[in-house]
Amino acid sequence: RLRSPAAPRGLLVASAQEFSPPEHGPLASVSLAATPEHEAPLVFVLGMPKAGTTSLYEYFRCNGIQGEHYACHGEKDVGGRECGKCLTRFLTQTAKKEPDKRNEPQNRALVHKHCGEFQVMANMGWLGKAACFYPNVDHLEALVLALPSACFVLQERDLDAWLVSYEQYGGMYKRAVEGCAGVYPRNQDGVREWHRRHIEDAKRVLRKTAACWLNFHIEDPNAGRALADFFPGTNTSCWLAQNVRNPRPPDDEETT
């Protein structure tokens, strides 16, 4: 397997299970490069933290695409720097407008004002002691309507493996149990169901509303190929699962 110096750091666990084929919207592939007629598309990663957000951030970074992960860098006078907060502020402002594709240039300028000059936002969740900012969970349809030319990546991970990782990382589990309205009951079962419901709700919104989106499983050994096929010009060698257990090779060993 090829290894990149900017390889992802996220924990991915491969297994012998079979995965559903990657699914995409009306657009089967999208170039991330700007053209004289169009700005480079924005990309929003919709999966939960500890479900491959760092690996996706590193995938795009390895391919030379500027991204943000958790901490965004908008203008100093617009509030906190966490991506979940800045995107929630952006959506609060755009929610006052009727959805209209003609507003997209203004909306794009506004999201950059709040969140910085990113092309990829790989982790938009933020949890405080009594606050839960997960706009990918709570406000996805508003985001798609505000930025209809953006692309959305919905990555999935085995829920039990995800829950173990989520519980072990920095107090996220405790804060989600205490602060996120969608978590019920307020225990492991509630957190797992919250994640499962988010995946299903996100698929429904994307299928109904978005043109550019990709859904895939991060533990699928063909995940790198799915990303490279959907975003031509990116390289599968930038998708490297660290700490892989019992890896299963792709359908063939060819990389793009």
C-alpha positions as CSV (number, residue, x, y, z in Angstrom):
1,R,0.0,0.0,0.0
2,L,1.2,3.5,-0.7
3,R,1.8,5.8,2.3
4,S,1.6,9.5,2.1
5,P,3.7,11.8,4.3
6,A,0.4,13.6,5.1
7,A,-1.5,10.4,5.9
8,P,-4.7,10.6,8.0
9,R,-4.4,10.1,11.7
10,G,-8.0,8.9,12.3
11,L,-8.7,5.5,13.7
12,L,-10.3,3.2,11.1
13,V,-11.1,-0.5,11.8
14,A,-11.5,-2.7,8.8
15,S,-13.4,-6.0,9.0
16,A,-14.6,-8.8,6.9
17,Q,-18.1,-7.4,6.7
18,E,-19.7,-6.4,3.4
19,F,-20.5,-2.8,2.8
20,S,-23.2,-1.1,0.7
21,P,-21.8,0.5,-2.4
22,P,-21.0,4.2,-2.2
23,E,-24.0,6.3,-3.1
24,H,-24.0,9.7,-4.7
25,G,-26.5,12.3,-5.9
26,P,-27.3,13.6,-9.4
27,L,-23.6,14.5,-9.9
28,A,-21.4,11.4,-10.2
29,S,-18.2,13.3,-9.9
30,V,-17.1,16.9,-9.2
31,S,-13.8,18.6,-9.7
32,L,-12.6,20.6,-6.7
33,A,-10.6,23.0,-8.9
34,A,-11.8,26.5,-9.7
35,T,-12.6,27.4,-13.3
36,P,-12.8,30.9,-15.0
37,E,-16.6,30.5,-14.7
38,H,-17.0,29.0,-11.3
39,E,-15.4,29.1,-7.9
40,A,-14.1,25.9,-6.4
41,P,-16.9,24.1,-4.7
42,L,-17.1,24.1,-0.9
43,V,-17.2,20.6,0.7
44,F,-18.9,19.9,4.1
45,V,-18.2,16.6,5.9
46,L,-21.4,15.6,7.6
47,G,-20.4,12.5,9.7
48,M,-20.0,12.6,13.4
49,P,-16.6,13.3,15.1
50,K,-14.7,10.0,15.6
51,A,-16.3,8.7,12.4
52,G,-13.4,9.6,10.1
53,T,-13.5,13.5,10.2
54,T,-9.7,13.7,10.7
55,S,-9.0,11.1,8.0
56,L,-11.1,13.1,5.6
57,Y,-9.5,16.4,6.6
58,E,-6.1,14.7,6.0
59,Y,-7.2,13.2,2.7
60,F,-8.1,16.6,1.3
61,R,-5.0,18.3,2.8
62,C,-2.8,15.6,1.3
63,N,-4.4,16.5,-2.0
64,G,-3.5,20.2,-1.6
65,I,-7.0,21.4,-0.6
66,Q,-7.4,23.8,2.2
67,G,-9.6,22.7,5.0
68,E,-10.7,23.3,8.6
69,H,-11.2,20.7,11.3
70,Y,-13.1,21.7,14.5
71,A,-11.4,25.1,14.7
72,C,-12.4,27.7,12.0
73,H,-10.8,31.0,11.4
74,G,-13.4,33.6,10.6
75,E,-13.1,37.3,11.3
76,K,-12.3,38.2,14.9
77,D,-15.4,40.3,15.5
78,V,-18.0,37.6,14.6
79,G,-17.6,35.3,17.7
80,G,-16.0,32.1,18.7
81,R,-13.7,30.1,16.4
82,E,-15.2,26.6,16.7
83,C,-16.7,25.5,13.4
84,G,-19.9,24.3,15.0
85,K,-20.5,27.8,16.4
86,C,-19.5,29.8,13.4
87,L,-21.6,27.7,11.0
88,T,-24.6,27.9,13.4
89,R,-24.2,31.7,13.4
90,F,-24.1,31.7,9.6
91,L,-27.2,29.6,9.3
92,T,-29.0,31.8,11.8
93,Q,-28.5,34.7,9.5
94,T,-29.3,32.9,6.3
95,A,-32.5,31.4,7.8
96,K,-34.0,34.9,7.6
97,K,-33.9,34.8,3.8
98,E,-36.2,32.8,1.5
99,P,-34.2,30.0,-0.2
100,D,-33.0,31.4,-3.5
101,K,-30.0,30.3,-5.6
102,R,-29.4,33.9,-6.4
103,N,-28.4,34.5,-2.8
104,E,-25.6,31.9,-2.9
105,P,-22.7,34.3,-3.7
106,Q,-23.7,36.4,-0.7
107,N,-24.1,33.4,1.4
108,R,-20.7,32.0,0.4
109,A,-19.1,35.4,1.3
110,L,-21.0,35.3,4.6
111,V,-19.9,31.8,5.5
112,H,-16.3,32.8,4.8
113,K,-16.7,35.8,7.0
114,H,-17.9,33.7,9.9
115,C,-15.7,30.6,9.4
116,G,-12.7,31.6,7.3
117,E,-11.3,30.9,3.8
118,F,-11.8,27.2,3.9
119,Q,-12.7,24.9,1.0
120,V,-13.4,21.8,3.1
121,M,-15.0,21.9,6.6
122,A,-14.3,18.4,7.9
123,N,-15.7,18.7,11.5
124,M,-18.5,21.0,12.3
125,G,-19.4,19.7,15.8
126,W,-18.7,21.5,19.0
127,L,-19.8,20.5,22.6
128,G,-19.6,22.8,25.6
129,K,-20.5,22.1,29.2
130,A,-24.1,23.0,28.5
131,A,-24.2,23.6,24.7
132,C,-24.4,21.3,21.7
133,F,-23.5,22.8,18.3
134,Y,-23.9,20.1,15.6
135,P,-25.3,22.0,12.6
136,N,-24.7,18.9,10.4
137,V,-27.3,17.1,12.7
138,D,-29.7,19.9,13.5
139,H,-29.6,22.2,10.4
140,L,-28.5,20.2,7.4
141,E,-31.4,21.1,5.2
142,A,-30.9,24.8,5.9
143,L,-27.2,24.4,5.0
144,V,-28.0,22.7,1.7
145,L,-30.5,25.4,0.8
146,A,-28.1,28.2,1.7
147,L,-25.2,26.8,-0.4
148,P,-26.8,24.6,-3.1
149,S,-23.6,24.4,-5.1
150,A,-21.6,22.9,-2.2
151,C,-20.7,19.2,-2.0
152,F,-21.5,17.1,1.0
153,V,-19.6,14.0,2.2
154,L,-21.6,11.7,4.6
155,Q,-19.3,9.1,5.9
156,E,-20.4,6.1,8.1
157,R,-18.6,4.0,10.6
158,D,-19.7,0.9,12.5
159,L,-21.8,2.3,15.4
160,D,-20.4,0.1,18.1
161,A,-16.8,0.9,17.1
162,W,-17.7,4.6,16.9
163,L,-19.3,4.6,20.3
164,V,-16.2,3.2,21.9
165,S,-14.0,5.8,20.3
166,Y,-16.5,8.6,21.1
167,E,-16.6,7.6,24.7
168,Q,-12.8,7.6,25.0
169,Y,-12.1,11.0,23.5
170,G,-11.9,14.1,25.5
171,G,-15.3,14.1,27.3
172,M,-17.4,14.3,24.1
173,Y,-19.6,11.5,25.2
174,K,-20.4,13.0,28.6
175,R,-21.1,16.4,27.1
176,A,-23.3,14.9,24.3
177,V,-25.3,13.0,26.9
178,E,-25.8,16.1,29.0
179,G,-26.2,18.8,26.4
180,C,-27.6,17.4,23.1
181,A,-31.3,17.5,22.8
182,G,-31.4,14.6,20.3
183,V,-29.8,12.1,22.8
184,Y,-32.5,10.1,24.5
185,P,-32.3,8.1,26.7
186,R,-29.3,9.8,28.2
187,N,-26.9,6.8,28.0
188,Q,-25.0,4.7,25.5
189,D,-28.2,3.6,23.8
190,G,-29.3,7.1,23.3
191,V,-26.0,8.3,21.9
192,R,-25.9,5.3,19.5
193,E,-29.5,6.0,18.4
194,W,-28.7,9.7,18.0
195,H,-25.9,8.9,15.5
196,R,-28.0,6.3,13.7
197,R,-30.9,8.7,13.3
198,H,-28.5,11.4,12.0
199,I,-27.2,9.1,9.3
200,E,-30.7,8.3,8.1
201,D,-32.0,11.9,8.4
202,A,-28.9,13.2,6.5
203,K,-29.5,10.6,3.7
204,R,-33.1,11.7,3.4
205,V,-32.2,15.4,3.2
206,L,-29.4,14.8,0.7
207,R,-31.5,12.6,-1.6
208,K,-34.3,15.2,-1.6
209,T,-32.4,18.4,-1.7
210,A,-28.7,18.3,-2.7
211,A,-27.0,17.8,-6.1
212,C,-23.5,17.1,-5.0
213,W,-23.1,14.4,-2.3
214,L,-21.3,11.2,-1.5
215,N,-22.2,8.6,1.1
216,F,-19.6,5.8,1.9
217,H,-18.4,3.7,4.7
218,I,-14.9,4.5,6.1
219,E,-14.2,0.9,6.9
220,D,-14.8,-0.2,3.3
221,P,-11.3,-1.0,1.8
222,N,-12.5,0.7,-1.3
223,A,-13.2,4.0,0.5
224,G,-10.2,5.7,-1.0
225,R,-11.3,4.8,-4.5
226,A,-14.8,6.1,-3.9
227,L,-13.4,9.4,-2.8
228,A,-11.0,9.6,-5.8
229,D,-13.7,8.7,-8.3
230,F,-16.1,11.2,-6.9
231,F,-13.5,14.0,-6.7
232,P,-11.3,13.4,-9.8
233,G,-7.9,14.8,-9.4
234,T,-7.5,13.6,-5.9
235,N,-5.4,10.5,-5.1
236,T,-6.3,7.3,-3.3
237,S,-2.9,7.2,-1.8
238,C,-3.9,10.0,0.5
239,W,-6.5,7.8,2.1
240,L,-4.6,5.7,4.6
241,A,-6.3,4.0,7.5
242,Q,-3.9,4.0,10.5
243,N,-4.3,1.4,13.3
244,V,-6.1,-1.0,10.9
245,R,-7.0,-4.3,12.3
246,N,-7.5,-7.4,10.1
247,P,-7.4,-5.3,6.9
248,R,-9.1,-6.7,3.8
249,P,-7.6,-5.7,0.5
250,P,-9.5,-3.7,-2.1
251,D,-11.1,-5.5,-5.0
252,D,-7.9,-4.9,-6.8
253,E,-4.6,-3.2,-5.8
254,E,-4.7,-0.5,-8.5
255,T,-4.6,3.1,-7.1
256,T,-5.5,6.3,-8.9
